[in-house]
């Protein structure tokens, strides 16, 4: 989808956090208490227009939702939403939310990656909401950290540290039944509000407004455990059969001998445990998996290795916005797969993981075959072609 405005120049990190360092932010605020930064991102209201967000809500590649409140009752519908549906909405009390805007809009991807003082393994996506006066999604809490950036318009944020998590029965969203406001923030274009996990909040549009939400992954331990067990199903090795050469006569044949259970449990545990390194690798692969809604499109005419090498040298390469390239020690993890790069590749691939792009001069010849494969899969694209 074509852009009409010039690319937004993002401000320096010092402006983003209101003059405090990332170290201070993590020490004093991260997962501890809210932080409001006035004019943290000046000019961010020019990043995306309501018309563009409406177009993304009509895109089958986007994830869109429409939340409405009528006569005290909440409703939730899933997109895509055509222009007629959106144009016929009332002039108050609704919110249009589009998930994964970083996958749809290059400027959104740049904004998301501006939060690179947090490990990419924790970064999730950019959601953008559009609402008329009175619009919002109701008081709720999230199990993850979030940066709420005000685009156009004004919004009122109400905050609570309450522990009462009772929900409105029968509501299609997780709306708190008894929301107790403790603090109120009025935000304008460019303002940023950080909220830690479990901090109840309610955002209400005061004028037509857009809010850009930078969310973070907080996978459950159950998810990661299941992921590891699924991996072990495919790789487990447990040779041999049960044997008990030291068996003794029993007076209770219906009883399972304790020694039998202990012996089996020991062997099964040994087979499942594997190595700690294998467990960590499984977790790392999981953390590198793209969102389930992310799809990669291979080029219609995949270039030859020589053609790719020539063009990559001129323009460099960058990761597709949906790709996750992570690294830990000597291993790399991309989109749920693991690899051990050669020493000659490693520096370049770490740069690609950290900066999400690589200039042509920094691409070693030894990395070309691997990058060519990723390009032909759709995981990688050419860099700037100016």
N, C-alpha and C positions, 0 to 999 in steps of 0.2 A: 504494500500500500504506500503510495507516494506521500512524502512529507511536503508541507507548504512553507514551514518556517525554517530559519537557519538553525543549525545545531546549537543546543544550549551549552554555554560554557559553564561547567560546574565549578562551584567555589572551592577554595582550598579547605583542607580538613579542619584547620583551625576555626574557620567560620562555621562549619557544619556542627561542631560540638560546642559552639559558643565560647571558644577561647581556651577550653580545657583540653588536656592531652588525652589520647586514647587510654593511656595507663591510668590516669585519674578517673576517667569515665568508668572503666572496668572496676576500679577499686571502690568508688563511691556510689555508683548508680546501677551498673549492670546486675540485673536480677535482684535488686535491692529496693530501689525507689524510682519514681518518675523523674524525668528531666524535661523542662520546657526551654527551648532555645528560640528566642525571637529572631526573625530574619536570618535563619540558618542557611537557607538556600534562596537568596535573592534572585528573582527572575524565573523561579521554577514554575510559576503560573503560565509561562509561555511554552512549557515542555509539551503539553498535550491539551487540545481543545475539547470541549464537550462534543462537537461534531465528530472528531476523530474517535473518541471513546464510544459513541453510539455506533460508529461504523465497525469497531472491533467487537461490539456486542452482537453484531449481525454476522460475524465471521465464524464459520464452523470450526476453525482452528482455535478459537478463543473459548474460554470458560466464563460464561456470564450468568448472573442471577439477578432477579428483580424482587426486591422486598417492598411490600406495601403494608400500610396500617390503615384500616378502614373501620370506623366505629369501634375502636379499641381492640380489634382483632387483626392478627398478623397473617400475612400470606407470603409464600415463597414460590417463585416460578423460575425455571431454568431455560436459558437461551438455546440457540440463537434467537434474537428478537429483531424482527424487521422494522423498518422505519415507521410504518403505519402504527404498529403497536406502541412504539416509544413516543410518537407524536401525539397519540391520543391519551397519554397519561395525564392525570390531574396536575394542578399547579402546586401541590404540596404533598407531603407525607409518603414519599417513596424514595428508594435508593437503588441505583443500578450499579452492580459490582462486576468488574471484569478482572479475572485472575490471569496471571502469567503475561502481563502486558510487556514484560521484558523480552518475551519470545515473539511479540508482534511488532514492536516498535524499537528501532535502534537507539533512540534517545532514552527509552525506558531501560534498556539493557545497560547503557552507560551510567544511568543514575543508580541502578542496583549495584553495579560493581564499584561505585564510589564508596560503598561501605566496606571496602576491602581491609579495614583494620580488624574485622571479624573474619575468622577462617571461612573459606568458601564451603567447607563441609557443613557449616551451620546456616549458610545463606539459603533462603528458599526462593522467593519470587517477589515480583512487584504487582500488587493489586491496586487498582484505581477505582474509586467510587464517584458517582455523580448523583447529586441530590438537590431538589428544590427546597425552599423553606420548610422546615419541619421534618425533612427526610433523615433517615438513619436506620440502623438495624436493631435498635433497642439495647438496653443495658445487658452486658454480657462480660465474660472473661475468657481469655485465651490461655492455653497451656504453654505459650511460647512468647519470646520477646518480639516487640514490634516498634518500628519507627513510623510515626504518623506525620506526614508532611502535607501541609496545606497548599493546595494549588490555587485555583481561582476561588473567590468568595470568602465567607467567614463561617466558622463553626464554633459551637460551644461543646467543650469536652467536660464531662462530669466524671470524677474519679472516686473510687472507694476501695479500701483495703479490707472490706468485710469478709468474713469467713463463711457466711450463710450462702450456700450454693443452690438453694431451692429454686426450681425453674417453673415457669408458667406452664401448667399442664396443658397438653394438647397443642402447644405452639409448634410451628414447623422449624423454629430456630431455638437455640439454647438461650432463652431470655430469662433473666433473673426475676423472680417473683417479687422480691422485696429489696429493691435497690436503695441503699442509704448513701446519699451524696455526702462526701467529706470535703471535696475540693473541686473548684471549677476553673477551667482555663478557657479564655477566649482567644482563638487563633486567627491569624490573617495570612495572606499569601506569603510563602517563604518560611513560615514558622514550622518548627519541628517539635514533636512531643514523643519522647521515648517512654514506653510502658513495660515494666517487667512482667514475667508470667504471673498469672493468677490475680493480676490487678484489675478489678472490675471497672468497666468504663462504659460511657454512653455518649455518643457523638450525635449532636443535633445540628442540622444546617440552619443557619440564620438567614442566609441568602442562597441563591444558586451557588453551589460550591463543588469542588472536586478535592478529594483527599487521596494521596498516594501512600500506600502502606507497604513498607519494606518488612517482610516477615522472615522468620528464621525457623529452620528445621528443628524439631524436638522429637525425634523418633522414640517410641516407647521401647523399653527393654524387652517387652514381649515380642515386638516386631523383629528386633535384632536377634533375639534368641531363636525365633522361628526361622529366620533367614539362615542362621548358622546351621540349624538342624536339617533344613532342606539341602544345604550344601553337603552336609555330612552323609545324607542318604545316598548321594551320588558318588561319594569318595570313600565311604567307610570300608575298612578292611578288618575282618574278624575271622581269621582262619581257625580251623579246628572244630571239634565238637565237645560237648560236655562229657566229662569222664570223672569217675569217683572210685579209683582203685583202693581207697581206704574205707569204703563203705562198711558199716557194721549192722548187725541185725536190729530190727526195730520191733517194739511192742505195739506201736500205733501206726499201722500202714497208711492211715488216712492223713497223717500229719506230714507236712513238708519239712524235711530236715533243714535246720538252720544252716548247716555247713553247705548244703546244696544251694540255698539262696545266696549265701555269701560268695561262693565260688562263681556263680553265674553273674552276680552283680559286679564283682570285681572285673571280670573279663569284658562285660558290656561297657562298663564305665571306662575301662582302658581304651576300648575301641572308639567310644564317642568322644573322649577327651581330646584325642589328637595332640597337637602341640599348641602352646600358647600363641606362637607365631601364626599358626593356621587359623585360630580363632580371630586374631586381630586382622588378618588379611580378609577374612569373611566379612567382618564389620566394615572394613575400609571399602570393600567392593559395594556393600550395601549403601554406604554414605555417598558413593559416586554414582549411584543410579539416578537417572533423570526422573522428573515427575512422570507419573503414569500417562498423563495427557500429552507428553512431548513426543513428537514424531519427527524423524529425520528423513529428508528426501534426497536420494542419491541424484547426482547430476544426470541429466538426460543423455549426455554423451560424455562418459568418463574420460578424462584426458589420459594420454599415455604417460608413462613415468617420465619420459624426457620432456614432454610438454608441460607437465606439472612442475618439474624441477625448474624449468625456464621461467614460468610465470610466478612461482613462489619466490624465486630469487629477486624478481622485479618488484612484486607487491607485498611480499610477506604473507603470513597466514594468521588467521584468528579462529578461535573456537566458535562453533555455532552457539547461539545464546542458550540453547537447551543442553549443551554438553557440560559434563562435570569431569574435569581432569584434576585429580588430587594426587598427592604423593606422601609417602612416609618412609624415611630412611632410603633404602635402595629400590623400593618398589613404587610403581606408578599405578594409578587406578583411573580408568575412564569408562563412564557409562556402564558400570557394573562389571567390567572386566579388569583383570590385573596383568601387569607385565613387568619385567625386570629389564630396564634399558641398559644398553652398553655404556661404558664410561664416556665414550665419545658423544652419545646422545643425551646423557643425563642432564647436563647443564642447560641445554636448549629446551628440553621438555619441562624442566623445573621452571624456567622462565615463562614458557607457554602456560603452565598451570597457574603461576602467580600473577602474571600480567594479562593472561587470556589472549595474547597476541605475540607474534614473533616477527621481527623484521627479517628481510631476506638475507642480509649479511650474517645474521646470527644462526642460520639454519645449516647445520653440518651435513655434508653429503651422506653420512651414515644414517641420518634420521629421515632422509627423503622417502625411502620405501614405506616406512611406517606412516609418515604424514600423508603420503599418497593414498594409502589404504584408508585412512581416516577420512580423507577428502572424498573418496569414492563412496564411502558409506554415508556421507552427509554430516559427519561429526565436525568437520573442519571446512572453512571457506577461505577464499583469498582475502588478504588484508586490503588496505587502502589502494584504490586504483586511480587516484587523482593524477 
